[in-house]
Amino acid sequence: MGNTKEKRYDVFISHSSKDNELAIEIYKYLSQNNVKCWLDKCSILPGEPYSASIMKGLNDSQSFMLLYTKNAIGSQHILNEIDNAYNKNKHILTYVVDKTPMSEELNYYLSRPQQIHSYPNYKEKLPVLLSAIKSDGVEQDSDIKRNAEIFTDGRKKNWLWILLPLLIIGILYVGFTIYQNRNLFLNAEIVCADTINNDLDTIDKIEVIETENITTATVHTPQIKPTTQPKSTSQSIGVTNPPVKQNQAPVVSPTPKEETSKSFAVGGVSFKMIKVEGGTFLMGASVQDTEAYPYENPVHPVEVDGFYVAETEVTQALWYAVLGLTIEDQQKKKKINTQLRGVGDSYPIYYVSYEDCIKFINTLNRITNQKFRLLTEAEWEYVARGGNKKSENKFSGSQIIENVAWYQANSDNSPHPVAAKNPNDLGIYDMTGNVSEWCSDWFDTYTDTMQINPKGAEKGTFRVYRGGSWYDKVVDCRVTCRVAGKKDYRSSDLGLRLALPK
């Protein structure tokens, strides 16, 4: 592929945001055939400025490929990307998916480079695209056309096009200058692949919540009665049992049953914490996992200490018992007026920011005199994988997502009451699907070194949340999939789960 050793990527994929799914399919096909692709949804990490990342991706790519559909018409972002690729003398390919005539601006740039016409079935021409990228512009198929004919009635450019470049370049220069100086995406949530949530509006800082109105709180922790040891009748030091008579079995003191859970109640709402034994596991997705996104690897060994984890996600009933706030109150903080997705005591709480979660936990700790907290990202994945049972399931508790999760295909666009699906190997419900769950970590990239009780980056812009939700597709519900959002971000598919130290 030409001088690719100097470039990190073989091809930069430019596309309309409305064609995310199509772009990701092409990205996966090329990646599986050893082509290193740059694609915004898979290559920009949380916390990275969008416009700067675009320019870096262009600089680091050998070739430029435009995914041309009707959605590409009128996209200023695409025009800016093409203009930069053109000025940097990139090898430019156009993968044409439909018969939509090109606009004058696009036609100016794209009539000379290669065009691959893939309609009516874009998948059939993917090998042609692969060949064109690998050959770095050398024609490999009759469908790859340099100096391609213009879509509008098949005529080639005439001399009138010579008068347009200066005017168009001037317009593009002004537009690109404006584009470079605005900050469209600093508040955007970076998501796994094609999961794009439109709930990213700016919100006010949350107010301090008074807790004086909470008058009752009881804590119920199972007590194990100590076993009374029989007094020794032996004169020998260290002998605690009576002498064994002939043909009589020795007296053995019963061993107290090991505590496997703790139960709590606040304002009449009870919840259970399940004991998780500590252990070591391999965190992240391998490079052989074709569904994984770049920030899910490398795989690395992680050791975590034992802790307790909530059997279910925090419910609307528990949220109200602690803070006196309903799901309607949480939605008002989002400043939207849409129909709530699911309302009821046994439904998980949602529309909660990371800041909301910390206030909830601090209040809960004052009521119960405990040290509840959020799971770290490593603890979350450890639990989702079944702890020291070391499950190899793709989802938490099963290889078949329908068994354990509410997700896009079966949720009817709504969360569901907790614990309605099967639990995972540890007896924990809804680790996959229903609502996603905030973790305590700042988002950071992985390393391949051994880590013990990792807690993420010391500072950052985005907090991690995990698990997929009723809104998500299968690929974004895998136990290794990672998502992140700003600490004041709220969504109709984002809640929390409690942890407690041993």
C-alpha positions as CSV (number, residue, x, y, z in Angstrom):
1,M,0.0,0.0,0.0
2,G,2.6,2.5,-1.1
3,N,4.4,4.3,1.7
4,T,2.2,3.0,4.5
5,K,5.0,2.5,6.9
6,E,5.0,6.2,7.6
7,K,1.3,6.2,8.3
8,R,-0.6,4.7,11.2
9,Y,-3.8,4.1,9.2
10,D,-4.3,2.8,5.7
11,V,-7.5,4.7,5.1
12,F,-9.6,7.5,6.6
13,I,-13.3,6.8,6.3
14,S,-15.4,10.0,5.8
15,H,-19.2,9.7,6.1
16,S,-22.4,11.4,7.2
17,S,-23.4,10.8,10.8
18,K,-26.7,9.4,9.4
19,D,-24.7,6.6,7.8
20,N,-23.0,5.3,11.0
21,E,-24.2,1.7,10.7
22,L,-23.1,1.5,7.1
23,A,-19.7,3.0,7.9
24,I,-19.1,0.6,10.8
25,E,-20.0,-2.4,8.6
26,I,-17.4,-1.3,6.0
27,Y,-14.9,-0.5,8.8
28,K,-15.3,-4.1,10.1
29,Y,-15.0,-5.7,6.7
30,L,-11.8,-3.8,5.9
31,S,-10.3,-4.4,9.4
32,Q,-11.0,-8.1,9.1
33,N,-9.0,-8.0,5.9
34,N,-5.9,-6.4,7.5
35,V,-6.7,-2.8,6.5
36,K,-6.1,-0.3,9.3
37,C,-9.0,2.1,9.2
38,W,-9.7,5.5,10.9
39,L,-13.3,6.0,11.7
40,D,-14.6,8.6,14.2
41,K,-16.9,6.3,16.1
42,C,-14.2,3.8,16.7
43,S,-11.0,5.9,16.7
44,I,-11.8,9.0,18.8
45,L,-11.5,8.2,22.5
46,P,-13.6,9.9,25.2
47,G,-12.0,13.2,26.2
48,E,-10.3,13.9,22.8
49,P,-11.3,17.1,21.0
50,Y,-13.3,16.1,17.9
51,S,-11.9,18.5,15.4
52,A,-8.3,18.0,16.4
53,S,-8.8,14.2,16.3
54,I,-10.2,14.5,12.7
55,M,-7.1,16.4,11.6
56,K,-4.8,14.0,13.3
57,G,-6.6,11.1,11.7
58,L,-6.3,12.6,8.3
59,N,-2.6,13.3,8.8
60,D,-2.0,9.7,10.0
61,S,-3.9,8.1,7.1
62,Q,-2.4,7.0,3.7
63,S,-5.7,7.2,1.8
64,F,-9.1,8.9,2.1
65,M,-12.4,7.2,1.3
66,L,-15.7,9.0,1.2
67,L,-18.8,6.9,1.8
68,Y,-21.1,8.6,-0.7
69,T,-24.9,8.4,-0.1
70,K,-27.7,11.0,-0.3
71,N,-26.9,11.9,3.3
72,A,-23.5,13.2,2.2
73,I,-25.1,16.1,0.2
74,G,-24.8,19.4,2.1
75,S,-22.6,18.1,4.9
76,Q,-20.1,20.8,5.8
77,H,-18.0,18.3,7.8
78,I,-17.5,16.1,4.8
79,L,-16.6,19.1,2.6
80,N,-14.0,20.1,5.2
81,E,-12.5,16.6,5.3
82,I,-12.4,16.3,1.6
83,D,-10.8,19.7,1.2
84,N,-8.0,18.8,3.7
85,A,-7.5,15.4,2.1
86,Y,-7.2,17.1,-1.3
87,N,-4.7,19.7,0.0
88,K,-2.6,16.9,1.6
89,N,-2.4,15.0,-1.7
90,K,-4.2,12.0,-0.2
91,H,-5.2,9.1,-2.5
92,I,-9.0,9.8,-2.6
93,L,-11.6,7.1,-3.2
94,T,-15.4,7.5,-3.4
95,Y,-17.5,4.5,-2.5
96,V,-20.8,5.3,-4.1
97,V,-23.8,3.5,-2.5
98,D,-26.8,5.1,-4.3
99,K,-27.6,7.0,-7.5
100,T,-28.0,10.4,-5.8
101,P,-26.4,13.1,-8.1
102,M,-23.4,14.8,-6.6
103,S,-23.6,18.4,-5.5
104,E,-21.3,20.9,-7.4
105,E,-19.0,21.1,-4.4
106,L,-18.5,17.3,-4.1
107,N,-18.3,16.9,-7.8
108,Y,-15.5,19.4,-8.1
109,Y,-13.3,17.3,-5.7
110,L,-14.5,13.8,-6.6
111,S,-14.8,13.7,-10.4
112,R,-11.1,13.1,-10.9
113,P,-10.2,10.5,-8.2
114,Q,-11.4,6.9,-8.2
115,Q,-15.1,6.2,-7.9
116,I,-16.4,2.8,-7.1
117,H,-20.1,2.4,-7.9
118,S,-21.6,-0.2,-5.6
119,Y,-25.3,0.1,-6.0
120,P,-27.7,-1.7,-5.8
121,N,-25.8,-4.0,-3.4
122,Y,-22.8,-2.2,-1.7
123,K,-21.6,-5.5,-0.1
124,E,-20.8,-7.1,-3.5
125,K,-18.3,-4.3,-4.3
126,L,-16.4,-4.4,-1.0
127,P,-13.7,-6.6,-2.5
128,V,-13.2,-4.0,-5.1
129,L,-12.8,-1.3,-2.5
130,L,-10.4,-3.5,-0.6
131,S,-8.3,-4.0,-3.7
132,A,-8.3,-0.3,-4.5
133,I,-7.1,0.6,-0.9
134,K,-4.4,-2.1,-0.9
135,S,-3.2,-1.1,-4.3
136,D,-3.0,2.5,-3.3
137,G,-4.8,3.7,-6.4
138,V,-3.7,1.2,-9.0
139,E,-6.7,0.0,-11.0
140,Q,-7.7,-3.6,-10.2
141,D,-11.3,-3.7,-11.6
142,S,-13.2,-2.1,-14.4
143,D,-15.6,-0.6,-11.8
144,I,-12.7,1.5,-10.5
145,K,-12.8,4.6,-12.7
146,R,-10.4,7.4,-12.8
147,N,-11.8,10.6,-14.3
148,A,-15.3,9.1,-13.7
149,E,-18.3,10.4,-15.5
150,I,-20.5,12.9,-13.6
151,F,-23.8,11.4,-12.4
152,T,-26.0,13.9,-14.1
153,D,-26.8,12.4,-17.5
154,G,-23.3,10.9,-17.8
155,R,-21.4,13.8,-19.3
156,K,-17.8,14.6,-18.3
157,K,-16.8,18.0,-16.8
158,N,-16.9,20.8,-19.3
159,W,-14.8,23.9,-19.4
160,L,-17.3,25.8,-17.2
161,W,-15.9,23.9,-14.2
162,I,-12.6,25.8,-14.7
163,L,-14.3,29.0,-13.5
164,L,-15.7,27.6,-10.3
165,P,-12.6,26.5,-8.3
166,L,-11.6,29.9,-6.9
167,L,-15.1,30.8,-5.8
168,I,-15.7,27.4,-4.2
169,I,-12.3,27.3,-2.5
170,G,-13.0,30.8,-1.0
171,I,-16.4,29.5,0.3
172,L,-14.8,26.4,1.7
173,Y,-12.0,28.4,3.4
174,V,-14.4,30.7,5.2
175,G,-16.5,27.7,6.2
176,F,-13.5,25.7,7.4
177,T,-12.2,28.6,9.4
178,I,-15.5,28.9,11.2
179,Y,-15.6,25.2,11.8
180,Q,-12.1,25.1,13.3
181,N,-13.0,27.8,15.9
182,R,-16.2,26.3,17.2
183,N,-16.4,23.6,19.7
184,L,-19.4,21.5,18.5
185,F,-18.4,18.2,20.2
186,L,-16.8,19.0,23.6
187,N,-20.0,18.1,25.4
188,A,-20.7,15.1,23.2
189,E,-20.7,11.6,24.7
190,I,-18.4,9.2,22.9
191,V,-20.1,5.9,22.5
192,C,-19.2,2.3,21.4
193,A,-19.6,2.2,17.7
194,D,-23.1,3.1,16.5
195,T,-24.8,3.7,19.8
196,I,-25.5,7.5,19.7
197,N,-27.6,9.0,22.5
198,N,-29.3,12.3,21.7
199,D,-29.7,13.2,25.4
200,L,-26.6,15.4,25.5
201,D,-28.1,18.8,26.3
202,T,-26.4,21.1,28.8
203,I,-27.8,21.0,32.4
204,D,-27.4,23.2,35.5
205,K,-25.4,22.0,38.4
206,I,-27.5,19.9,40.7
207,E,-28.7,21.4,43.9
208,V,-27.7,20.2,47.4
209,I,-30.4,17.8,48.7
210,E,-31.6,18.2,52.2
211,T,-32.0,14.9,54.1
212,E,-33.7,16.1,57.3
213,N,-37.1,14.9,56.0
214,I,-35.9,11.3,56.2
215,T,-37.1,10.2,59.6
216,T,-36.9,6.4,59.6
217,A,-34.1,4.1,58.6
218,T,-33.4,0.6,59.7
219,V,-30.4,-1.6,58.9
220,H,-30.9,-5.4,59.0
221,T,-27.7,-7.4,58.9
222,P,-28.0,-11.2,59.3
223,Q,-26.3,-12.2,62.6
224,I,-24.6,-15.6,63.0
225,K,-24.9,-16.9,66.5
226,P,-21.5,-18.0,67.9
227,T,-21.3,-21.7,68.7
228,T,-20.7,-22.4,72.4
229,Q,-17.7,-24.7,72.8
230,P,-18.1,-27.5,75.4
231,K,-15.8,-27.0,78.4
232,S,-12.8,-29.3,78.5
233,T,-12.6,-32.0,81.2
234,S,-9.1,-32.8,80.3
235,Q,-6.1,-31.6,82.3
236,S,-4.0,-31.4,79.2
237,I,-3.3,-27.9,78.0
238,G,-4.9,-27.2,74.6
239,V,-7.4,-30.0,74.7
240,T,-10.9,-28.4,74.2
241,N,-13.1,-31.5,73.7
242,P,-13.9,-34.3,76.3
243,P,-11.8,-37.5,76.1
244,V,-13.0,-39.9,73.4
245,K,-14.4,-43.0,74.9
246,Q,-13.9,-46.4,73.2
247,N,-16.1,-46.8,70.1
248,Q,-17.3,-43.2,70.4
249,A,-16.8,-40.6,67.6
250,P,-15.0,-37.5,68.6
251,V,-17.1,-34.4,69.3
252,V,-16.5,-31.8,66.5
253,S,-17.7,-28.2,67.0
254,P,-19.9,-27.1,64.1
255,T,-18.4,-24.5,61.8
256,P,-20.5,-21.3,61.4
257,K,-22.0,-20.9,58.0
258,E,-20.1,-18.4,55.9
259,E,-21.9,-15.2,55.3
260,T,-22.7,-14.9,51.6
261,S,-24.9,-11.7,51.6
262,K,-26.0,-8.8,53.6
263,S,-29.5,-7.2,53.7
264,F,-30.3,-3.6,54.4
265,A,-33.5,-1.6,54.6
266,V,-34.1,2.1,54.3
267,G,-37.6,3.6,54.8
268,G,-39.1,0.2,54.4
269,V,-37.3,-0.5,51.1
270,S,-34.9,-3.5,51.4
271,F,-32.0,-4.5,49.2
272,K,-29.4,-7.2,49.2
273,M,-25.7,-7.1,48.8
274,I,-24.0,-10.3,47.4
275,K,-20.5,-11.3,48.6
276,V,-17.9,-11.5,45.8
277,E,-14.7,-13.3,46.5
278,G,-11.5,-11.6,45.3
279,G,-9.5,-13.0,42.4
280,T,-7.5,-12.4,39.2
281,F,-9.0,-12.2,35.7
282,L,-8.1,-11.0,32.2
283,M,-9.8,-7.7,31.6
284,G,-10.6,-6.3,28.1
285,A,-11.2,-7.8,24.7
286,S,-8.6,-9.6,22.6
287,V,-7.5,-8.3,19.2
288,Q,-9.1,-11.4,17.7
289,D,-12.5,-10.2,18.9
290,T,-13.8,-8.7,15.7
291,E,-16.7,-6.9,17.5
292,A,-14.4,-5.1,20.0
293,Y,-13.6,-1.5,19.7
294,P,-10.0,-0.2,20.0
295,Y,-10.3,1.1,23.5
296,E,-11.4,-2.3,24.8
297,N,-7.9,-3.7,24.5
298,P,-5.2,-4.8,25.1
299,V,-6.2,-7.6,27.4
300,H,-4.4,-7.3,30.8
301,P,-4.4,-9.2,34.1
302,V,-6.2,-7.6,37.0
303,E,-6.4,-8.6,40.6
304,V,-9.3,-7.4,42.8
305,D,-10.0,-7.8,46.5
306,G,-13.3,-9.2,47.7
307,F,-16.3,-6.9,48.1
308,Y,-20.1,-6.9,48.1
309,V,-22.2,-5.9,45.1
310,A,-25.9,-5.1,44.9
311,E,-28.1,-7.9,43.7
312,T,-30.0,-5.5,41.5
313,E,-29.6,-2.0,40.1
314,V,-30.8,0.8,42.4
315,T,-34.6,1.0,42.1
316,Q,-36.8,4.0,42.0
317,A,-38.2,3.0,45.4
318,L,-34.8,3.0,47.0
319,W,-33.9,6.3,45.4
320,Y,-37.0,7.9,46.8
321,A,-36.5,6.3,50.2
322,V,-33.0,7.9,50.4
323,L,-33.4,11.2,48.6
324,G,-37.2,11.8,48.5
325,L,-36.9,12.2,44.7
326,T,-39.1,10.5,42.1
327,I,-38.2,9.5,38.6
328,E,-40.3,12.6,37.5
329,D,-38.0,14.7,39.6
330,Q,-35.0,13.3,38.0
331,Q,-36.4,13.9,34.5
332,K,-37.0,17.5,35.4
333,K,-33.2,17.9,36.0
334,K,-32.7,16.7,32.4
335,K,-34.9,19.6,31.4
336,I,-36.9,17.6,28.9
337,N,-40.6,17.0,28.7
338,T,-41.1,13.5,27.1
339,Q,-43.0,10.5,28.2
340,L,-41.1,8.5,30.9
341,R,-39.9,5.1,29.7
342,G,-40.8,3.1,32.9
343,V,-42.2,4.1,36.2
344,G,-42.6,2.0,39.3
345,D,-41.0,1.0,42.6
346,S,-39.3,-2.0,41.1
347,Y,-38.0,-0.2,38.0
348,P,-34.4,0.9,38.0
349,I,-33.8,4.6,38.6
350,Y,-32.5,6.5,35.5
351,Y,-31.9,10.1,34.4
352,V,-29.2,10.2,37.1
353,S,-25.8,11.9,36.6
354,Y,-22.6,10.7,38.2
355,E,-23.0,13.7,40.6
356,D,-26.5,12.5,41.5
357,C,-25.1,9.1,42.3
358,I,-22.5,10.5,44.6
359,K,-25.1,12.5,46.5
360,F,-27.3,9.5,46.8
361,I,-24.5,7.3,48.1
362,N,-23.3,9.9,50.6
363,T,-26.8,10.3,52.0
364,L,-27.3,6.5,52.1
365,N,-24.1,6.2,54.1
366,R,-25.2,8.8,56.6
367,I,-28.5,6.9,57.1
368,T,-26.9,3.4,57.4
369,N,-23.5,4.2,58.8
370,Q,-22.0,2.1,56.0
371,K,-19.5,2.8,53.2
372,F,-21.4,2.2,50.1
373,R,-19.8,3.3,46.8
374,L,-19.9,2.7,43.1
375,L,-18.0,-0.2,41.5
376,T,-14.7,0.5,39.9
377,E,-14.6,-0.4,36.2
378,A,-12.4,-3.4,36.9
379,E,-14.8,-4.6,39.7
380,W,-17.7,-4.2,37.3
381,E,-16.2,-6.4,34.6
382,Y,-15.0,-8.9,37.2
383,V,-18.6,-9.3,38.5
384,A,-20.0,-9.3,35.0
385,R,-17.7,-12.2,34.1
386,G,-18.8,-14.2,37.1
387,G,-16.0,-13.3,39.5
388,N,-13.6,-16.1,40.4
389,K,-16.0,-18.5,38.5
390,K,-14.2,-17.0,35.4
391,S,-17.1,-17.3,33.0
392,E,-16.3,-17.0,29.3
393,N,-19.8,-15.8,28.4
394,K,-20.2,-13.0,25.9
395,F,-22.9,-11.4,28.1
396,S,-23.1,-11.5,31.9
397,G,-24.5,-14.9,32.7
398,S,-25.1,-16.3,29.2
399,Q,-23.9,-16.6,25.6
400,I,-27.6,-15.9,24.6
401,I,-28.4,-12.3,25.4
402,E,-32.2,-12.9,25.6
403,N,-31.7,-15.0,28.6
404,V,-30.2,-12.3,30.8
405,A,-30.9,-8.9,29.3
406,W,-33.4,-6.3,28.2
407,Y,-31.8,-4.7,25.1
408,Q,-32.9,-3.0,21.9
409,A,-34.5,-6.0,20.2
410,N,-36.7,-7.1,23.1
411,S,-37.1,-4.1,25.4
412,D,-40.0,-2.3,23.6
413,N,-38.0,0.9,24.0
414,S,-38.2,0.9,27.8
415,P,-36.4,-0.4,30.9
416,H,-38.1,-3.2,32.8
417,P,-38.5,-4.1,36.5
418,V,-35.2,-5.4,38.0
419,A,-34.5,-9.1,38.3
420,A,-37.0,-10.1,35.6
421,K,-34.3,-12.0,33.6
422,N,-31.9,-14.7,34.7
423,P,-29.0,-13.8,37.0
424,N,-25.4,-14.3,36.2
425,D,-23.1,-16.9,37.8
426,L,-22.9,-14.9,41.1
427,G,-26.6,-14.4,41.4
428,I,-26.5,-10.8,40.1
429,Y,-29.2,-9.5,37.9
430,D,-29.2,-7.1,34.9
431,M,-25.4,-6.7,34.6
432,T,-26.2,-6.8,30.9
433,G,-28.9,-4.6,29.6
434,N,-31.9,-2.8,31.3
435,V,-30.0,0.4,32.3
436,S,-26.3,1.1,32.0
437,E,-24.4,1.6,35.3
438,W,-22.0,4.4,36.3
439,C,-18.6,3.3,37.6
440,S,-16.2,5.4,39.7
441,D,-13.3,5.6,37.2
442,W,-12.3,8.4,35.0
443,F,-12.0,7.0,31.5
444,D,-8.5,6.0,30.5
445,T,-7.0,3.7,27.8
446,Y,-5.8,0.3,28.8
447,T,-2.2,-1.0,29.2
448,D,-1.0,-4.6,29.0
449,T,0.6,-4.5,32.5
450,M,-0.7,-6.3,35.6
451,Q,-2.8,-4.1,37.9
452,I,-4.1,-4.6,41.4
453,N,-7.4,-3.0,42.4
454,P,-7.1,-0.4,39.6
455,K,-9.2,2.8,40.0
456,G,-8.7,4.4,36.6
457,A,-7.0,7.7,35.7
458,E,-6.3,10.3,38.5
459,K,-8.3,12.9,36.5
460,G,-10.1,13.2,33.3
461,T,-13.2,14.6,31.4
462,F,-15.4,11.5,31.2
463,R,-16.6,8.9,33.7
464,V,-17.0,5.3,32.7
465,Y,-20.4,3.5,32.6
466,R,-20.9,-0.1,31.6
467,G,-23.3,-2.9,30.8
468,G,-25.4,-1.8,27.8
469,S,-29.1,-1.0,28.2
470,W,-32.6,-1.4,26.8
471,Y,-31.5,1.2,24.1
472,D,-28.4,-0.7,23.0
473,K,-27.8,-3.3,20.2
474,V,-26.2,-6.6,21.0
475,V,-22.6,-5.5,20.1
476,D,-22.8,-2.8,22.8
477,C,-24.0,-5.2,25.5
478,R,-20.9,-7.4,25.6
479,V,-19.1,-7.6,29.0
480,T,-16.0,-5.8,27.6
481,C,-17.8,-2.9,26.0
482,R,-16.9,0.5,27.5
483,V,-18.8,3.8,27.4
484,A,-18.1,7.2,29.0
485,G,-19.9,10.5,29.7
486,K,-19.4,13.7,31.5
487,K,-20.2,13.7,35.2
488,D,-23.4,15.8,34.8
489,Y,-24.7,13.7,31.9
490,R,-28.2,12.2,32.3
491,S,-30.0,9.7,30.1
492,S,-33.2,7.6,30.0
493,D,-31.0,4.4,30.0
494,L,-28.4,5.2,32.6
495,G,-28.5,4.3,36.3
496,L,-26.3,2.8,39.0
497,R,-25.5,-0.3,41.1
498,L,-24.0,-0.2,44.7
499,A,-20.8,-1.8,46.0
500,L,-19.7,-2.2,49.6
501,P,-16.2,-3.1,50.9
502,K,-15.9,-6.4,52.9
